Amino acid sequence: MVAFDEAFRRQLRELFVWRRDVRRFRLDPLPSGAMERLIEIACLSPSVGLSQPWRFVIVEDNTRRSAVVEDFKACNADALHSYSGERAARYASLKLAGLEEAPGHLAVFADKTNDMGHRLGRATMPETIEYSVAAAICCMWLAARADGIGLGWVSVLNPARIHEVLEVPESWKFIGYLCVGYPQEEFDRPELERANWEHRRLAKEFTTQR
Ligand SMILES: Cc1cc2c(cc1C)N(C[C@H](O)[C@H](O)[C@H](O)COP(=O)(O)O)c1[nH]c(=O)[nH]c(=O)c1N2
């Protein structure tokens, strides 16, 4: 049996507070094996029926990386057009990906045809496959921060284009594209909060009783 003491719990809470979505990376490379170690942690995550539906693609090829950057630019320009006035100006000033600087690129998919788990838990809720992969990304996010590594989740992308660029099976659903590297700075507040886009609210605002 492993027991966790008060000091550990305090530190764990600090880890939650200091985990950030990182878009501003230093250029130094990740140590050898760092990405693989994060993927190992992700594989310890909960998954519906123990289906482990996550599929990880470490993107190293520069042509593919550049294609992802181009797709992000196109999607981000489209997103900007959906805003107007002061909100548009504010959106334009946000940095929403560190794709060009991050030494590590990791695309994450959910394999919807995966037979592991023998469909347990997903007959009425097939979307639990995608939830499982999102849960794995969150575990990896925290583990990365504990190692001083920053992770940035990029979703301003066209999933069909990502499939094309990475040549992955049709049955894989795109869940997220992660930039991985060392953050330029550490913060205890989200970048979107510091940029005055949105602010974190208290748990009681999301909680009701029945
Ligand atoms: C599913 C999903 C998708 C995205 C994100 C997150 C998640 C969970 N986030 C990061 C998001 O903006 C960030 O988590 C919040 O602003 C809170 O900040 P911290 O993560 O606490 O730093 C994110 N950030 C960004 O700059 N570009 C993006 O495309 C996305 N996409």
The ligand as an SDF file (V2000), in Angstrom:
LIG
                    3D

 31 33  0  0  0  0  0  0  0  0999 V2000
   -9.7410   20.5690  -25.3800 C   0  0  0  0  0  0  0  0  0  0  0  0
   -8.8390   21.7690  -25.2460 C   0  0  0  0  0  0  0  0  0  0  0  0
   -8.4910   22.4980  -26.3850 C   0  0  0  0  0  0  0  0  0  0  0  0
   -7.6540   23.6080  -26.2690 C   0  0  0  0  0  0  0  0  0  0  0  0
   -7.2020   24.0050  -24.9890 C   0  0  0  0  0  0  0  0  0  0  0  0
   -7.5480   23.2510  -23.8570 C   0  0  0  0  0  0  0  0  0  0  0  0
   -8.3530   22.1520  -23.9750 C   0  0  0  0  0  0  0  0  0  0  0  0
   -8.6970   21.3520  -22.7420 C   0  0  0  0  0  0  0  0  0  0  0  0
   -6.3960   25.1230  -24.8880 N   0  0  0  0  0  0  0  0  0  0  0  0
   -5.8980   25.5330  -23.5640 C   0  0  0  0  0  0  0  0  0  0  0  0
   -6.8800   26.3950  -22.8140 C   0  0  0  0  0  0  0  0  0  0  0  0
   -6.9870   27.6480  -23.4020 O   0  0  0  0  0  0  0  0  0  0  0  0
   -6.3890   26.5190  -21.3790 C   0  0  0  0  0  0  0  0  0  0  0  0
   -6.3960   25.2370  -20.7910 O   0  0  0  0  0  0  0  0  0  0  0  0
   -7.2440   27.4540  -20.5350 C   0  0  0  0  0  0  0  0  0  0  0  0
   -7.1350   28.7510  -21.0170 O   0  0  0  0  0  0  0  0  0  0  0  0
   -6.8220   27.4380  -19.0730 C   0  0  0  0  0  0  0  0  0  0  0  0
   -5.4480   27.7190  -18.9770 O   0  0  0  0  0  0  0  0  0  0  0  0
   -4.4390   26.7480  -18.2240 P   0  0  0  0  0  0  0  0  0  0  0  0
   -4.5010   25.4150  -18.9600 O   0  0  0  0  0  0  0  0  0  0  0  0
   -4.9470   26.5990  -16.8300 O   0  0  0  0  0  0  0  0  0  0  0  0
   -3.1190   27.3980  -18.3250 O   0  0  0  0  0  0  0  0  0  0  0  0
   -5.9800   25.7790  -26.0200 C   0  0  0  0  0  0  0  0  0  0  0  0
   -5.1230   26.8560  -25.9100 N   0  0  0  0  0  0  0  0  0  0  0  0
   -4.6940   27.4840  -27.0170 C   0  0  0  0  0  0  0  0  0  0  0  0
   -3.9200   28.4400  -26.9040 O   0  0  0  0  0  0  0  0  0  0  0  0
   -5.0520   27.0570  -28.2580 N   0  0  0  0  0  0  0  0  0  0  0  0
   -5.9080   26.0290  -28.4460 C   0  0  0  0  0  0  0  0  0  0  0  0
   -6.2100   25.6790  -29.5840 O   0  0  0  0  0  0  0  0  0  0  0  0
   -6.4050   25.3600  -27.2820 C   0  0  0  0  0  0  0  0  0  0  0  0
   -7.2670   24.3200  -27.3830 N   0  0  0  0  0  0  0  0  0  0  0  0
  1  2  1  0
  2  3  1  0
  2  7  2  0
  3  4  2  0
  4  5  1  0
  4 31  1  0
  5  6  2  0
  5  9  1  0
  6  7  1  0
  7  8  1  0
  9 10  1  0
  9 23  1  0
 10 11  1  0
 11 12  1  0
 11 13  1  0
 13 14  1  0
 13 15  1  0
 15 16  1  0
 15 17  1  0
 17 18  1  0
 18 19  1  0
 19 20  2  0
 19 21  1  0
 19 22  1  0
 23 24  1  0
 23 30  2  0
 24 25  1  0
 25 26  2  0
 25 27  1  0
 27 28  1  0
 28 29  2  0
 28 30  1  0
 30 31  1  0
M  END
$$$$
